[in-house]
Amino acid sequence: MLENLYQKPNQPKLVIRVADPGLEELLSLLLQEWRYQVALDPDEETTLLGEEGVCDPTPFQRAIWLNHSSYSSQGRLQIPFTIEELYSLLERRFHRPPRRHLRLAAELPARLEHGGKTWDTVISSLSDQGCRISIPEELVRGEHVKISFEVAGVRQQCESRVIYSMQRRPSPSDERFAIGLLFGHQTSQDRQFLRDFITSSYLLRVKQKMSDQNFQAGIQSIRLSAGVHSALDADT
């Protein structure tokens, strides 16, 4: 049985009602990866993520609909859909301002170069257009740096721009700065490669928690790129 996870205050709470049990389990685990609460039973504070024709919302309940028709609107998503489409729809519904790009919490070793200095660091959050790192020195917004890291066995070297630098103190003796970087000079292939890595990382995490039968059934409702297909096939 699915359990409610991440019961923190002010986290959006959803209940999932779709026809296929595999898709329901996949969506539940994916939403929990994104730090949403997934409820087993609806209440007035719970948003319904439901397949049209399968369920009805309770009185005054907000709903996000999945459908099989070509009709789309702000609160609807056509099956099959991409992981990014689902993420963006939920961001627009629950967050102000919404994040535009799917991002992955990660621990990717990286090297940052700036002004003749080099820092070995770790990427803690990655999107297709940028990342967050932590170093012991403050950088200035707008400064240009170079970051290199490896994703799925492929070395990435990105000329980047600092978009924020915030002081953090993990311990009294350790002063560090969280640095947000926006990648520059990316091709569409560069961005697609990172999107595929992020999407496949989420799906592989979910797959580990599901039976193969349920995962294969649920994934039929998700539209996958060739790169994500390859990553999932390599895991079989």
N, C-alpha and C positions, 0 to 999 in steps of 0.2 A: 504494500500500500504506500502511496506517495505521502510524504510527510511535509508539514509546514516548516520552512527553513528561513533563516535570516529575519527573525522577528525583532527588527529594530524599529524605533519610533519613526513615523512619517514616511516609511517605505510604502510605495504603491502596492496594493494588494489586488490580486486577480484570482478568479476561478475559471478553469478551462473546461469547456464542454464541446467536444467534437466527436464525430462518429467513430473514428478509428482509435483504438486504445494505444497503438504504437505512437501515433501523432500526439495524442494527449500526454503521454509520458515524455516524449521528446521535447514538446513545448514547455512542460513543467520544469524539466531539468535545465533547459536553456534559459528560461526566465530566472531561475534561481542563480545561474551563473552571472546574470546581469543584476543581481541583488534585488529582484522583486520578490515579494511574498506571494506564495501560491497557496490558496486556501482550498480545502476539500469541500466546504459548504459555503454558499454565498450569504452575505449580509448586506446591509444598506451601504457599507463603506467599500464593498468589493466590486471591482469592475469585471464584467463578464467578457472573456475572450472566447467567443463561441462560433460554431459553424452554423450558418443559416439553414433553417429547416430541421435542425437537431434539437434546439432548445429555445426557450423563451426567457427573457430577463424577468426578474421579480419586479414588482412595482417600484418605480423611481431608480432602478438600477441602471448605471451607465454600461454601455456595451461597445465592444470592438468586434466587428463581424468578419468572418472568413467565408468567402463564397466561391462558387464555381462558375459564375457568370462573368461576362466582360464588363459589367457595371462596376464602377469604382467611385469612391468618395473618400473624404478625409477620415472617416471612421471604418472603412472597409478595406479588406485585402483579398486579392484574388488568388485562389489556389490553382496551380502551385505558385509560391512566392519565394523570394530570396531572403536569406537571413538578414541582409542589410535593410530590406524593405520593412520587415517586422521590427527591427531595432529602431528605425527612423519613425515608424508609426507610434511606437510606445514612447519614444522621446518627445514627440510633438504633443502627445496626450498628457504626459505626466510631468514634464520638466520645462522650466523657464529660466534661461533660454535653452532650447533643445540642442543636444550635441548632433552635429551633422554627419559624423563619421564613426562607424563602429570601431571600438578600441578594445584592446586585449591587455589585461593585467599579465605581466610577464616578468621574467628574470633573465634577460638576455645580456650577456657580457658585451661591452662596447668600449670603444676608445674615442675620446673627444680631444680635438686639437684646436688650439686658439692662441694667437699671439706668441708663438714659440713654445707654448706649454702643452703638455699632454697629460690627460687623466684617464686612468682605467676606471670604468664605472659600470653601471648596470641600467639597462632600460627597464623601467618598472611599468610603463604603459606605452602601448604602440598602436598607432592607427596607420592608415595608408598614406597619410600626409605629414605625420609628425610623431614625436615621442616625448616622454618625460624621463629625465635622468636626475641624479643627485651628485654634486661635487662639493669639495670644501671651499670653493671660492665663488664669490658673487660675479655674475655676468650682467651686462647692461642690455636692456631690451633693445632690439634692433641690431645688435652685434652679429657678425657672421662667423660661423664656426664650421668645422668639419667633424662628422661623426661616422664611424665605421662599426659594423656589426654583422653577424652572420644569421641568416634566416633560411631554414630548410636546406642547409648545406651551401647556400649561395652568399657570397660576401657582398655586403651593401656598403657603399661609400657615398655619403650624402652631404653636399654643401647645404648648410642649414642656417636659419635665422632664429635668434633668441626671441621668443614672444612673451616670456615672463621669467622672473628669477625671484624666488621667495625663500626667505630664511627659515630653516628648520633646525631644531636642536633635539636629535634623538636621545641624547644624554647630556648632562652638564658639561662633559669634557669633549663633546663631539658636535661642532657647529658645521652644518652643511646647508646647501642651497638647492632647492628643487628647481630645475631648469626645464622649461618647456621649449621645444624646438619645432620649427616648421621646415620640412624638407624643401629644398629648392631644386630646380632643373630636373624635375622628374618627367619621364615619359609616361604615356598611358599604360605601357607594358610594366613599368616600374610599380605604378599604383595598383594595377591588377594583380601583380605577383604578391604584394603585401596584403591586399584584400583576400586573396585566396588563402594565404597563410593564416590570417586571423580567423576567417570563417572555418577553415578545416580544423584549426586548433580547438575552437568551441565544439564543433561536431564530434571530434575525437574524444574530448572530455566527456561529452554526453554519452557517446557510444560505449565507453568503458562501464557505465552504470546501468546499461540496458541489455536485455537479451538480444541476440542477433536478429531473431525473428521480429521483435517489436521495433528495433531500430530500422531494419530494412522496410518494414511497413510504413513507419512514420516518415522516412526520408523521401517517400514517393510524393509527398505534398510539398517538398522543398525544391526550388529550382536551383541547380548547382552549375557552376562553371566547369569547364574541362579540367582546370587546375585542381579544384576541390574534389572532383570525381577521382582524379589520379591519386590524391593524398589519401582518400578513403579506401580506394582499392589496394593501395600499398600496405594498408593496415590489416588486411584480411589474411 
